[in-house]
Amino acid sequence: GAVVSQHPSRVICKSGTSVKIECRSLDFQATTMFWYRQFPKQSLMLMATSNEGSKATYEQGVEKDKFLINHASLTLSTLTVTSAHPEDSSFYICSAGSGVQRGGYTFGSGTRLTVV
Amino acid sequence: RKEVEQDPGPFNVPEGATVAFNCTYSNSASQSFFWYRQDCRKEPKLLMSVYSSGNEDGRFTAQLNRASQYISLLIRDSKLSDSATYLCVVNPAYSGAGSYQLTFGKGTKLSVIP
């Protein structure tokens, strides 16, 4: 089946620094990748949709200059949290699909970010 | 009204019990519906899709009522391994060629007790 690799799984960083999270589709080409954020006891909230070769589409309330998304190839999308603050601490998850599946998008294993 | 609403939970049930989860969605144009399972501190995993005719996968049965904008999940003969958070997921609209966006409910936590 489709496999999505997300790295790192856990990161602790200081306030003001930037953190890059990678999401790779290992055995298929992902024209679209989605980035979600989940705070404790909350639902997954879509942050942005990443399309290969074009600019990402951000959801309302998500700062595009703070959460930089790059989808330079059909197998890799990156999310960079710039100038991280403690309130950015969350569980970030990517998902990817080739457009063939319906809803059966594969999720990465998630990245738990803690900003201190 | 929230886009996807679920029973608040948590549900604490004994092994072998039958438990039902409900979910309502606000967008009548929604096209696809799913139940995902999320274990603590893990990514969501697709449990099953939900079809208008209803569908069953072993101990799990999903139902969709488009008129009432209501989705359900029934788990029979609960196992300890069923303990997890169950997420109701809706595809609100077709978002472009070959891509789908998903809207997640907050989830309902299930604890199956020995």
gemmi code that builds the backbone of each chain (N, CA, C; Angstrom):
import gemmi

chains = {
    "A": [
        ("GLY", (0.817, -1.211, 0.000), (0.000, 0.000, 0.000), (0.840, 1.246, 0.000)),
        ("ALA", (0.170, 2.373, -0.141), (0.864, 3.649, -0.169), (1.511, 3.944, 1.185)),
        ("VAL", (2.726, 4.421, 1.134), (3.452, 4.740, 2.358), (3.907, 6.185, 2.323)),
        ("VAL", (3.665, 6.876, 3.409), (4.121, 8.258, 3.550), (5.061, 8.332, 4.743)),
        ("SER", (6.223, 8.860, 4.497), (7.225, 8.983, 5.555), (7.311, 10.433, 5.993)),
        ("GLN", (7.236, 10.670, 7.273), (7.332, 12.031, 7.810), (8.483, 12.072, 8.798)),
        ("HIS", (9.247, 13.147, 8.685), (10.442, 13.254, 9.516), (10.696, 14.712, 9.889)),
        ("PRO", (11.095, 15.048, 11.103), (11.330, 14.150, 12.227), (10.024, 13.793, 12.938)),
        ("SER", (10.064, 12.805, 13.795), (8.862, 12.421, 14.530), (8.676, 13.306, 15.769)),
        ("ARG", (9.765, 13.827, 16.233), (9.686, 14.670, 17.434), (10.815, 15.702, 17.370)),
        ("VAL", (10.490, 16.919, 17.722), (11.522, 17.957, 17.734), (11.218, 18.961, 18.826)),
        ("ILE", (12.270, 19.344, 19.505), (12.192, 20.393, 20.520), (13.112, 21.516, 20.070)),
        ("CYS", (12.579, 22.721, 20.022), (13.416, 23.833, 19.562), (13.183, 25.048, 20.442)),
        ("LYS", (14.076, 25.998, 20.340), (13.981, 27.228, 21.118), (13.109, 28.234, 20.374)),
        ("SER", (12.488, 29.099, 21.131), (11.687, 30.166, 20.526), (12.535, 30.990, 19.574)),
        ("GLY", (11.949, 31.317, 18.443), (12.656, 32.138, 17.477), (13.383, 31.369, 16.405)),
        ("THR", (13.546, 30.087, 16.603), (14.228, 29.283, 15.584), (13.217, 28.724, 14.602)),
        ("SER", (13.731, 28.159, 13.520), (12.871, 27.575, 12.489), (13.022, 26.063, 12.464)),
        ("VAL", (11.956, 25.400, 12.131), (11.957, 23.937, 12.096), (11.386, 23.472, 10.764)),
        ("LYS", (12.073, 22.540, 10.127), (11.591, 22.002, 8.855), (11.094, 20.577, 9.051)),
        ("ILE", (9.917, 20.307, 8.526), (9.325, 18.973, 8.588), (9.184, 18.449, 7.164)),
        ("GLU", (9.608, 17.217, 6.951), (9.548, 16.631, 5.613), (8.466, 15.563, 5.514)),
        ("CYS", (7.843, 15.518, 4.377), (6.824, 14.519, 4.117), (7.120, 13.903, 2.754)),
        ("ARG", (7.367, 12.596, 2.737), (7.726, 11.914, 1.502), (6.769, 10.779, 1.181)),
        ("SER", (6.359, 10.727, -0.079), (5.595, 9.561, -0.524), (6.621, 8.563, -1.059)),
        ("LEU", (6.622, 7.356, -0.502), (7.710, 6.428, -0.793), (7.483, 5.556, -2.021)),
        ("ASP", (6.263, 5.236, -2.290), (6.036, 4.286, -3.384), (4.977, 4.772, -4.364)),
        ("PHE", (4.732, 6.082, -4.348), (3.800, 6.635, -5.312), (4.092, 8.116, -5.470)),
        ("GLN", (3.570, 8.673, -6.509), (3.757, 10.100, -6.740), (2.556, 10.858, -6.205)),
        ("ALA", (2.823, 11.835, -5.382), (1.756, 12.593, -4.731), (1.630, 13.977, -5.354)),
        ("THR", (0.601, 14.154, -6.152), (0.394, 15.472, -6.752), (-0.078, 16.469, -5.712)),
        ("THR", (-0.728, 15.970, -4.682), (-1.252, 16.833, -3.631), (-0.886, 16.279, -2.277)),
        ("MET", (-0.443, 17.160, -1.408), (-0.191, 16.790, -0.017), (-0.916, 17.787, 0.875)),
        ("PHE", (-1.383, 17.304, 1.989), (-2.096, 18.154, 2.931), (-1.317, 18.223, 4.244)),
        ("TRP", (-1.295, 19.389, 4.812), (-0.654, 19.570, 6.118), (-1.713, 19.912, 7.154)),
        ("TYR", (-1.710, 19.137, 8.242), (-2.664, 19.322, 9.320), (-1.918, 19.655, 10.613)),
        ("ARG", (-2.676, 20.234, 11.527), (-2.152, 20.489, 12.867), (-3.203, 20.003, 13.851)),
        ("GLN", (-2.754, 19.394, 14.925), (-3.683, 18.894, 15.942), (-3.191, 19.283, 17.321)),
        ("PHE", (-3.976, 20.104, 18.009), (-3.682, 20.447, 19.392), (-4.308, 19.389, 20.288)),
        ("PRO", (-3.818, 19.257, 21.516), (-4.333, 18.216, 22.416), (-5.848, 18.247, 22.533)),
        ("LYS", (-6.452, 17.083, 22.384), (-7.894, 16.893, 22.524), (-8.696, 17.694, 21.506)),
        ("GLN", (-8.051, 18.061, 20.419), (-8.735, 18.783, 19.353), (-8.700, 17.957, 18.066)),
        ("SER", (-9.506, 18.360, 17.105), (-9.516, 17.644, 15.837), (-8.358, 18.090, 14.968)),
        ("LEU", (-8.085, 17.287, 13.970), (-7.083, 17.697, 12.988), (-7.631, 18.897, 12.234)),
        ("MET", (-6.807, 19.901, 12.098), (-7.220, 21.086, 11.359), (-6.318, 21.245, 10.148)),
        ("LEU", (-6.940, 21.325, 8.986), (-6.166, 21.507, 7.770), (-5.503, 22.879, 7.783)),
        ("MET", (-4.200, 22.888, 7.550), (-3.464, 24.148, 7.488), (-3.336, 24.625, 6.054)),
        ("ALA", (-2.942, 23.689, 5.199), (-2.676, 24.089, 3.811), (-2.672, 22.871, 2.905)),
        ("THR", (-2.911, 23.152, 1.650), (-2.851, 22.130, 0.606), (-1.657, 22.439, -0.276)),
        ("SER", (-0.816, 21.460, -0.432), (0.412, 21.628, -1.180), (0.295, 20.923, -2.529)),
        ("ASN", (0.459, 21.667, -3.583), (0.379, 21.113, -4.927), (1.748, 21.165, -5.593)),
        ("GLU", (2.143, 20.064, -6.153), (3.461, 19.989, -6.774), (3.603, 21.016, -7.871)),
        ("GLY", (4.649, 21.802, -7.790), (4.967, 22.757, -8.832), (4.210, 24.062, -8.772)),
        ("SER", (3.378, 24.240, -7.752), (2.656, 25.509, -7.628), (2.604, 25.935, -6.175)),
        ("LYS", (2.098, 27.113, -5.953), (2.028, 27.632, -4.582), (0.999, 26.873, -3.765)),
        ("ALA", (1.289, 26.769, -2.487), (0.352, 26.090, -1.591), (-0.868, 26.966, -1.355)),
        ("THR", (-1.956, 26.320, -1.044), (-3.185, 27.027, -0.688), (-3.372, 26.934, 0.815)),
        ("TYR", (-3.433, 28.075, 1.467), (-3.525, 28.107, 2.917), (-4.971, 28.294, 3.379)),
        ("GLU", (-5.293, 27.659, 4.482), (-6.611, 27.839, 5.069), (-6.667, 29.194, 5.795)),
        ("GLN", (-7.867, 29.660, 5.960), (-8.060, 30.951, 6.623), (-7.467, 30.912, 8.023)),
        ("GLY", (-6.717, 31.950, 8.355), (-6.125, 32.050, 9.679), (-4.729, 31.451, 9.783)),
        ("VAL", (-4.264, 30.817, 8.732), (-2.922, 30.244, 8.750), (-1.982, 31.193, 8.003)),
        ("GLU", (-0.942, 31.639, 8.690), (-0.018, 32.616, 8.103), (0.947, 31.945, 7.133)),
        ("LYS", (0.849, 32.299, 5.879), (1.698, 31.667, 4.872), (3.167, 32.034, 5.039)),
        ("ASP", (3.431, 33.207, 5.616), (4.828, 33.610, 5.797), (5.452, 32.925, 7.003)),
        ("LYS", (4.624, 32.403, 7.861), (5.136, 31.707, 9.043), (5.280, 30.203, 8.771)),
        ("PHE", (4.358, 29.687, 8.035), (4.375, 28.253, 7.715), (4.667, 28.110, 6.215)),
        ("LEU", (5.939, 27.952, 5.929), (6.383, 27.898, 4.540), (6.270, 26.473, 4.002)),
        ("ILE", (5.629, 26.342, 2.878), (5.455, 25.019, 2.284), (6.113, 24.978, 0.915)),
        ("ASN", (6.868, 23.911, 0.718), (7.524, 23.708, -0.563), (7.218, 22.299, -1.066)),
        ("HIS", (6.703, 22.218, -2.267), (6.365, 20.905, -2.844), (7.066, 20.825, -4.194)),
        ("ALA", (8.374, 20.676, -4.124), (9.201, 20.791, -5.317), (9.198, 19.543, -6.197)),
        ("SER", (8.808, 18.422, -5.650), (8.780, 17.197, -6.450), (7.524, 16.404, -6.133)),
        ("LEU", (7.287, 15.386, -6.898), (6.080, 14.583, -6.708), (6.170, 13.644, -5.520)),
        ("THR", (7.311, 13.652, -4.837), (7.455, 12.755, -3.697), (7.847, 13.473, -2.407)),
        ("LEU", (7.968, 14.788, -2.456), (8.436, 15.486, -1.264), (7.738, 16.834, -1.087)),
        ("SER", (7.210, 17.045, 0.107), (6.697, 18.343, 0.509), (7.309, 18.672, 1.860)),
        ("THR", (7.668, 19.919, 2.045), (8.234, 20.318, 3.334), (7.420, 21.457, 3.926)),
        ("LEU", (7.331, 21.443, 5.245), (6.686, 22.508, 6.005), (7.739, 23.084, 6.934)),
        ("THR", (7.980, 24.372, 6.817), (8.932, 25.034, 7.696), (8.183, 25.993, 8.606)),
        ("VAL", (8.307, 25.767, 9.896), (7.729, 26.664, 10.881), (8.806, 27.694, 11.199)),
        ("THR", (8.581, 28.918, 10.790), (9.603, 29.953, 10.972), (9.358, 30.732, 12.264)),
        ("SER", (10.435, 31.158, 12.880), (10.363, 31.937, 14.123), (9.338, 31.317, 15.075)),
        ("ALA", (9.603, 30.087, 15.411), (8.642, 29.325, 16.216), (8.429, 29.934, 17.599)),
        ("HIS", (7.197, 29.858, 18.078), (6.840, 30.309, 19.427), (6.190, 29.158, 20.174)),
        ("PRO", (6.140, 29.229, 21.488), (5.527, 28.140, 22.260), (4.116, 27.779, 21.792)),
        ("GLU", (3.349, 28.761, 21.339), (1.975, 28.456, 20.885), (1.937, 27.655, 19.590)),
        ("ASP", (3.108, 27.525, 18.937), (3.190, 26.686, 17.743), (3.389, 25.215, 18.104)),
        ("SER", (3.616, 24.957, 19.363), (3.797, 23.569, 19.809), (2.521, 22.788, 19.495)),
        ("SER", (2.677, 21.720, 18.764), (1.513, 20.962, 18.303), (1.968, 19.690, 17.628)),
        ("PHE", (0.998, 18.912, 17.169), (1.264, 17.688, 16.412), (0.958, 18.014, 14.955)),
        ("TYR", (1.976, 17.964, 14.122), (1.815, 18.298, 12.711), (1.814, 16.998, 11.905)),
        ("ILE", (0.828, 16.839, 11.050), (0.699, 15.605, 10.259), (0.486, 15.953, 8.794)),
        ("CYS", (1.157, 15.212, 7.946), (0.930, 15.399, 6.519), (0.153, 14.205, 5.984)),
        ("SER", (-0.506, 14.408, 4.903), (-1.130, 13.286, 4.206), (-0.944, 13.491, 2.716)),
        ("ALA", (-0.934, 12.398, 2.012), (-0.659, 12.474, 0.581), (-1.506, 11.471, -0.166)),
        ("GLY", (-1.794, 11.811, -1.396), (-2.543, 10.892, -2.248), (-2.190, 11.138, -3.687)),
        ("SER", (-2.438, 10.157, -4.482), (-2.131, 10.278, -5.898), (-3.325, 10.795, -6.676)),
        ("GLY", (-4.435, 10.979, -5.956), (-5.633, 11.438, -6.630), (-6.523, 10.304, -7.066)),
        ("VAL", (-6.054, 9.100, -6.879), (-6.841, 7.943, -7.291), (-7.737, 7.476, -6.152)),
        ("GLN", (-7.166, 7.487, -4.949), (-7.955, 7.043, -3.808), (-9.049, 8.053, -3.482)),
        ("ARG", (-10.118, 7.592, -2.880), (-11.135, 8.498, -2.405), (-11.126, 8.468, -0.879)),
        ("GLY", (-10.566, 9.496, -0.288), (-10.569, 9.573, 1.167), (-9.527, 8.691, 1.808)),
        ("GLY", (-9.027, 7.734, 1.091), (-8.043, 6.847, 1.692), (-6.661, 7.428, 1.639)),
        ("TYR", (-6.571, 8.692, 1.904), (-5.284, 9.330, 1.917), (-4.434, 8.730, 3.017)),
        ("THR", (-3.178, 8.566, 2.715), (-2.239, 8.008, 3.685), (-1.622, 9.127, 4.474)),
        ("PHE", (-1.538, 8.920, 5.780), (-0.960, 9.929, 6.650), (0.473, 9.574, 7.020)),
        ("GLY", (1.267, 10.603, 7.181), (2.580, 10.407, 7.768), (2.400, 10.122, 9.249)),
        ("SER", (3.457, 9.753, 9.910), (3.379, 9.382, 11.321), (3.340, 10.589, 12.238)),
        ("GLY", (3.445, 11.776, 11.679), (3.300, 12.980, 12.482), (4.595, 13.468, 13.095)),
        ("THR", (4.616, 14.746, 13.388), (5.771, 15.378, 14.043), (5.276, 16.131, 15.262)),
        ("ARG", (5.795, 15.770, 16.401), (5.405, 16.471, 17.630), (6.425, 17.581, 17.880)),
        ("LEU", (5.971, 18.795, 17.731), (6.850, 19.961, 17.899), (6.620, 20.598, 19.258)),
        ("THR", (7.695, 20.789, 19.970), (7.651, 21.493, 21.248), (8.596, 22.678, 21.157)),
        ("VAL", (8.056, 23.854, 21.361), (8.875, 25.076, 21.324), (9.029, 25.568, 22.758)),
        ("VAL", (10.284, 25.705, 23.173), (10.532, 26.110, 24.557), (11.127, 27.514, 24.629)),
    ],
    "B": [
        ("ARG", (-23.017, 26.225, 13.484), (-22.937, 24.762, 13.554), (-21.597, 24.312, 13.005)),
        ("LYS", (-20.909, 23.431, 13.710), (-19.621, 22.952, 13.264), (-19.815, 22.078, 12.043)),
        ("GLU", (-18.758, 22.013, 11.199), (-18.863, 21.245, 9.968), (-19.107, 19.768, 10.221)),
        ("VAL", (-18.400, 19.221, 11.166), (-18.552, 17.810, 11.507), (-18.640, 17.698, 13.029)),
        ("GLU", (-19.714, 17.165, 13.520), (-19.903, 17.040, 14.971), (-20.065, 15.576, 15.357)),
        ("GLN", (-19.439, 15.220, 16.445), (-19.503, 13.843, 16.934), (-19.942, 13.807, 18.387)),
        ("ASP", (-20.377, 12.612, 18.792), (-20.662, 12.395, 20.215), (-19.436, 12.819, 21.031)),
        ("PRO", (-19.640, 13.476, 22.136), (-18.486, 13.949, 22.907), (-17.646, 12.845, 23.545)),
        ("GLY", (-18.283, 11.755, 23.924), (-17.541, 10.700, 24.602), (-17.012, 11.187, 25.943)),
        ("PRO", (-16.115, 10.488, 26.629), (-15.601, 9.176, 26.204), (-16.603, 8.048, 26.445)),
        ("PHE", (-16.449, 6.991, 25.701), (-17.261, 5.804, 25.879), (-16.400, 4.751, 26.573)),
        ("ASN", (-16.850, 4.312, 27.728), (-16.161, 3.241, 28.452), (-17.075, 2.027, 28.437)),
        ("VAL", (-16.667, 0.975, 27.735), (-17.540, -0.196, 27.597), (-16.773, -1.457, 27.960)),
        ("PRO", (-17.474, -2.484, 28.421), (-16.804, -3.751, 28.730), (-16.540, -4.533, 27.444)),
        ("GLU", (-15.561, -5.392, 27.514), (-15.293, -6.276, 26.380), (-16.559, -7.005, 25.965)),
        ("GLY", (-16.740, -7.150, 24.669), (-17.899, -7.879, 24.176), (-19.123, -7.014, 23.953)),
        ("ALA", (-19.080, -5.790, 24.425), (-20.244, -4.901, 24.276), (-20.348, -4.387, 22.838)),
        ("THR", (-21.539, -3.910, 22.532), (-21.770, -3.225, 21.253), (-21.841, -1.727, 21.530)),
        ("VAL", (-21.147, -0.962, 20.724), (-21.114, 0.487, 20.935), (-21.367, 1.191, 19.596)),
        ("ALA", (-22.081, 2.312, 19.669), (-22.407, 3.055, 18.454), (-21.955, 4.502, 18.578)),
        ("PHE", (-21.370, 4.994, 17.517), (-20.950, 6.387, 17.447), (-21.781, 7.105, 16.390)),
        ("ASN", (-22.117, 8.345, 16.673), (-22.879, 9.141, 15.727), (-22.107, 10.371, 15.294)),
        ("CYS", (-22.472, 10.857, 14.128), (-21.787, 12.018, 13.574), (-22.754, 12.758, 12.668)),
        ("THR", (-22.753, 14.077, 12.737), (-23.554, 14.874, 11.812), (-22.639, 15.845, 11.077)),
        ("TYR", (-23.018, 16.181, 9.866), (-22.220, 17.114, 9.074), (-23.123, 18.208, 8.545)),
        ("SER", (-22.545, 19.363, 8.313), (-23.363, 20.532, 7.979), (-23.482, 20.800, 6.482)),
        ("ASN", (-22.499, 20.358, 5.719), (-22.499, 20.662, 4.291), (-23.259, 19.597, 3.517)),
        ("SER", (-24.426, 19.962, 3.033), (-25.267, 18.980, 2.345), (-24.671, 18.528, 1.014)),
        ("ALA", (-23.679, 19.289, 0.530), (-23.049, 18.922, -0.737), (-21.878, 17.955, -0.549)),
        ("SER", (-21.639, 17.558, 0.664), (-20.521, 16.639, 0.947), (-20.675, 15.379, 0.117)),
        ("GLN", (-19.530, 14.879, -0.325), (-19.564, 13.782, -1.276), (-19.116, 12.447, -0.703)),
        ("SER", (-18.170, 12.493, 0.192), (-17.601, 11.233, 0.676), (-17.490, 11.264, 2.187)),
        ("PHE", (-17.584, 10.080, 2.778), (-17.641, 10.000, 4.236), (-16.815, 8.811, 4.704)),
        ("PHE", (-16.146, 9.017, 5.840), (-15.233, 7.980, 6.286), (-15.182, 7.942, 7.802)),
        ("TRP", (-14.793, 6.821, 8.311), (-14.411, 6.713, 9.709), (-12.920, 6.392, 9.752)),
        ("TYR", (-12.203, 7.184, 10.555), (-10.795, 6.947, 10.789), (-10.615, 6.579, 12.251)),
        ("ARG", (-9.548, 5.884, 12.504), (-9.186, 5.542, 13.880), (-7.850, 6.199, 14.187)),
        ("GLN", (-7.768, 6.814, 15.375), (-6.508, 7.428, 15.782), (-6.134, 6.937, 17.173)),
        ("ASP", (-5.010, 6.291, 17.256), (-4.485, 5.895, 18.557), (-3.726, 7.066, 19.163)),
        ("CYS", (-3.556, 7.007, 20.463), (-2.948, 8.115, 21.195), (-1.581, 8.486, 20.607)),
        ("ARG", (-1.430, 9.746, 20.251), (-0.166, 10.278, 19.750), (0.282, 9.634, 18.437)),
        ("LYS", (-0.691, 9.123, 17.692), (-0.384, 8.505, 16.394), (-1.179, 9.189, 15.301)),
        ("GLU", (-0.839, 8.874, 14.053), (-1.574, 9.448, 12.943), (-2.894, 8.717, 12.735)),
        ("PRO", (-3.885, 9.355, 12.142), (-5.153, 8.688, 11.839), (-4.959, 7.621, 10.769)),
        ("LYS", (-5.752, 6.575, 10.894), (-5.723, 5.516, 9.878), (-7.147, 5.223, 9.453)),
        ("LEU", (-7.314, 5.063, 8.144), (-8.641, 4.807, 7.601), (-9.196, 3.500, 8.132)),
        ("LEU", (-10.372, 3.575, 8.727), (-11.067, 2.388, 9.212), (-11.995, 1.857, 8.124)),
        ("MET", (-12.846, 2.727, 7.623), (-13.723, 2.323, 6.544), (-14.401, 3.521, 5.907)),
        ("SER", (-14.739, 3.365, 4.662), (-15.541, 4.367, 3.973), (-17.006, 4.114, 4.318)),
        ("VAL", (-17.828, 5.102, 4.107), (-19.245, 4.988, 4.439), (-20.060, 5.237, 3.184)),
        ("TYR", (-20.926, 4.306, 2.853), (-21.734, 4.411, 1.643), (-23.210, 4.521, 2.015)),
        ("SER", (-23.973, 5.093, 1.101), (-25.407, 5.304, 1.349), (-26.135, 4.005, 1.641)),
        ("SER", (-25.682, 2.943, 1.037), (-26.343, 1.657, 1.226), (-25.931, 0.995, 2.522)),
        ("GLY", (-24.986, 1.611, 3.225), (-24.476, 0.995, 4.443), (-23.440, -0.050, 4.093)),
        ("ASN", (-22.455, -0.201, 4.921), (-21.450, -1.207, 4.643), (-20.908, -1.796, 5.928)),
        ("GLU", (-20.456, -3.015, 5.796), (-20.021, -3.783, 6.963), (-18.644, -4.352, 6.686)),
        ("ASP", (-17.801, -4.334, 7.732), (-16.477, -4.930, 7.628), (-16.207, -5.646, 8.940)),
        ("GLY", (-16.505, -6.926, 8.939), (-16.322, -7.694, 10.167), (-17.246, -7.208, 11.269)),
        ("ARG", (-16.691, -6.767, 12.348), (-17.479, -6.302, 13.494), (-17.934, -4.849, 13.358)),
        ("PHE", (-17.523, -4.218, 12.302), (-17.814, -2.797, 12.114), (-18.871, -2.582, 11.030)),
        ("THR", (-19.863, -1.750, 11.374), (-20.897, -1.420, 10.404), (-21.059, 0.097, 10.350)),
        ("ALA", (-21.033, 0.629, 9.151), (-21.188, 2.075, 8.970), (-22.464, 2.356, 8.197)),
        ("GLN", (-23.134, 3.436, 8.597), (-24.372, 3.829, 7.930), (-24.316, 5.310, 7.593)),
        ("LEU", (-24.960, 5.670, 6.486), (-25.039, 7.068, 6.073), (-26.486, 7.408, 5.779)),
        ("ASN", (-26.936, 8.522, 6.300), (-28.275, 9.024, 6.004), (-28.107, 10.440, 5.454)),
        ("ARG", (-28.133, 10.539, 4.140), (-27.882, 11.847, 3.504), (-28.976, 12.848, 3.831)),
        ("ALA", (-30.218, 12.385, 3.927), (-31.331, 13.307, 4.209), (-31.151, 13.980, 5.567)),
        ("SER", (-30.697, 13.215, 6.527), (-30.491, 13.757, 7.877), (-29.063, 14.232, 8.089)),
        ("GLN", (-28.193, 14.022, 7.106), (-26.781, 14.410, 7.201), (-26.174, 13.783, 8.449)),
        ("TYR", (-26.306, 12.484, 8.510), (-25.960, 11.726, 9.702), (-25.188, 10.478, 9.310)),
        ("ILE", (-24.138, 10.202, 10.087), (-23.306, 9.029, 9.835), (-23.167, 8.273, 11.152)),
        ("SER", (-23.125, 6.972, 11.071), (-22.947, 6.191, 12.293), (-21.914, 5.089, 12.097)),
        ("LEU", (-21.369, 4.664, 13.217), (-20.440, 3.529, 13.235), (-20.839, 2.624, 14.385)),
        ("LEU", (-21.040, 1.367, 14.081), (-21.408, 0.378, 15.095), (-20.283, -0.628, 15.239)),
        ("ILE", (-19.861, -0.854, 16.461), (-18.824, -1.857, 16.720), (-19.439, -2.936, 17.592)),
        ("ARG", (-19.426, -4.146, 17.085), (-19.969, -5.288, 17.833), (-18.837, -6.058, 18.494)),
        ("ASP", (-19.175, -6.743, 19.600), (-18.203, -7.597, 20.276), (-16.874, -6.863, 20.478)),
        ("SER", (-16.938, -5.769, 21.195), (-15.761, -4.911, 21.385), (-14.562, -5.675, 21.935)),
        ("LYS", (-13.415, -5.344, 21.406), (-12.151, -5.910, 21.870), (-11.328, -4.828, 22.559)),
        ("LEU", (-10.419, -5.271, 23.393), (-9.528, -4.310, 24.066), (-8.784, -3.472, 23.035)),
        ("SER", (-8.430, -4.104, 21.917), (-7.665, -3.424, 20.873), (-8.479, -2.377, 20.120)),
        ("ASP", (-9.783, -2.333, 20.357), (-10.610, -1.308, 19.722), (-10.474, 0.045, 20.426)),
        ("SER", (-9.845, 0.056, 21.576), (-9.679, 1.308, 22.325), (-8.871, 2.298, 21.485)),
        ("ALA", (-9.480, 3.426, 21.207), (-8.864, 4.439, 20.349), (-9.840, 5.601, 20.250)),
        ("THR", (-9.449, 6.611, 19.496), (-10.371, 7.703, 19.174), (-10.858, 7.506, 17.746)),
        ("TYR", (-12.158, 7.591, 17.559), (-12.752, 7.362, 16.248), (-13.166, 8.703, 15.653)),
        ("LEU", (-12.644, 8.966, 14.483), (-12.848, 10.245, 13.830), (-13.833, 10.111, 12.671)),
        ("CYS", (-14.825, 10.955, 12.683), (-15.760, 11.044, 11.572), (-15.163, 12.034, 10.574)),
        ("VAL", (-15.063, 11.639, 9.343), (-14.367, 12.459, 8.354), (-15.244, 12.635, 7.125)),
        ("VAL", (-15.299, 13.853, 6.653), (-16.167, 14.193, 5.529), (-15.358, 14.903, 4.462)),
        ("ASN", (-15.612, 14.534, 3.236), (-15.044, 15.289, 2.134), (-16.085, 16.310, 1.723)),
        ("PRO", (-15.849, 17.591, 2.050), (-16.901, 18.586, 1.840), (-17.179, 18.897, 0.383)),
        ("ALA", (-16.167, 18.832, -0.416), (-16.372, 19.174, -1.823), (-15.182, 18.704, -2.614)),
        ("TYR", (-15.402, 18.542, -3.846), (-14.334, 18.177, -4.751), (-13.455, 19.397, -4.927)),
        ("SER", (-12.183, 19.290, -4.572), (-11.348, 20.483, -4.498), (-10.461, 20.675, -5.712)),
        ("GLY", (-10.612, 19.852, -6.675), (-9.779, 20.025, -7.867), (-9.466, 18.697, -8.489)),
        ("ALA", (-8.932, 18.710, -9.644), (-8.663, 17.470, -10.360), (-7.743, 16.564, -9.556)),
        ("GLY", (-8.245, 15.397, -9.216), (-7.410, 14.402, -8.566), (-7.102, 14.680, -7.106)),
        ("SER", (-7.821, 15.583, -6.466), (-7.491, 15.848, -5.062), (-8.766, 15.993, -4.243)),
        ("TYR", (-8.660, 15.657, -2.984), (-9.796, 15.750, -2.084), (-9.326, 16.344, -0.770)),
        ("GLN", (-10.113, 17.226, -0.186), (-9.825, 17.729, 1.141), (-10.741, 17.034, 2.126)),
        ("LEU", (-10.264, 16.833, 3.296), (-11.021, 16.146, 4.332), (-11.267, 17.069, 5.512)),
        ("THR", (-12.468, 16.981, 6.081), (-12.788, 17.708, 7.305), (-13.007, 16.679, 8.402)),
        ("PHE", (-12.298, 16.847, 9.493), (-12.336, 15.889, 10.591), (-13.223, 16.372, 11.722)),
        ("GLY", (-13.966, 15.443, 12.321), (-14.616, 15.720, 13.584), (-13.585, 15.667, 14.698)),
        ("LYS", (-13.998, 16.073, 15.907), (-13.062, 16.078, 17.032), (-12.739, 14.676, 17.516)),
        ("GLY", (-13.597, 13.746, 17.157), (-13.328, 12.368, 17.553), (-14.065, 11.977, 18.813)),
        ("THR", (-14.312, 10.702, 18.928), (-14.932, 10.137, 20.115), (-13.995, 9.076, 20.672)),
        ("LYS", (-13.651, 9.226, 21.916), (-12.712, 8.286, 22.524), (-13.446, 7.064, 23.053)),
        ("LEU", (-12.941, 5.913, 22.698), (-13.501, 4.644, 23.164), (-12.477, 3.929, 24.021)),
        ("SER", (-12.900, 3.510, 25.194), (-12.064, 2.666, 26.054), (-12.816, 1.375, 26.303)),
        ("VAL", (-12.243, 0.272, 25.889), (-12.837, -1.035, 26.132), (-12.160, -1.624, 27.365)),
        ("ILE", (-12.984, -1.963, 28.348), (-12.466, -2.367, 29.656), (-12.552, -3.884, 29.807)),
        ("PRO", (-11.524, -4.488, 30.355), (-11.548, -5.957, 30.524), (-12.688, -6.417, 31.445)),
    ],
}
model = gemmi.Model(1)
for chain_id, residues in chains.items():
    chain = gemmi.Chain(chain_id)
    for i, (resn, *xyz) in enumerate(residues, 1):
        res = gemmi.Residue()
        res.name, res.seqid = resn, gemmi.SeqId(i, " ")
        for name, pos in zip(("N", "CA", "C"), xyz):
            atom = gemmi.Atom()
            atom.name, atom.element = name, gemmi.Element(name[0])
            atom.pos, atom.b_iso = gemmi.Position(*pos), 0.0
            res.add_atom(atom)
        chain.add_residue(res)
    model.add_chain(chain)
structure = gemmi.Structure()
structure.add_model(model)
structure.setup_entities()
